[in-house]
């Protein structure tokens, strides 16, 4: 499985690429915490996510929860079809702030 990466466009949009899995999620969690510090609103582009398991969805839920606890907001853009199907089955598509560009 390919590693996942997180990068920023210099503004408030973060880009996630690669596979979201039990192996990659802990690294992304730590990177997220460092990158979101001073942002009021964060946008996360998921268009380059190749695959995700349930750990990837759990990561998005945790990012949302942590942002809300600190008074920030987060929006997820361009969730891949495979990941969106998992979110729909679990009802997370109703909880996560999902958007398309």
Beta strands, then each sheet from edge to edge (+ up, - down):
strand 1: 5-8
strand 2: 13-20
strand 3: 41-52
strand 4: 73-77
strand 5: 98-99
sheet 1: 1+ 2- 3- 4- 5-
end
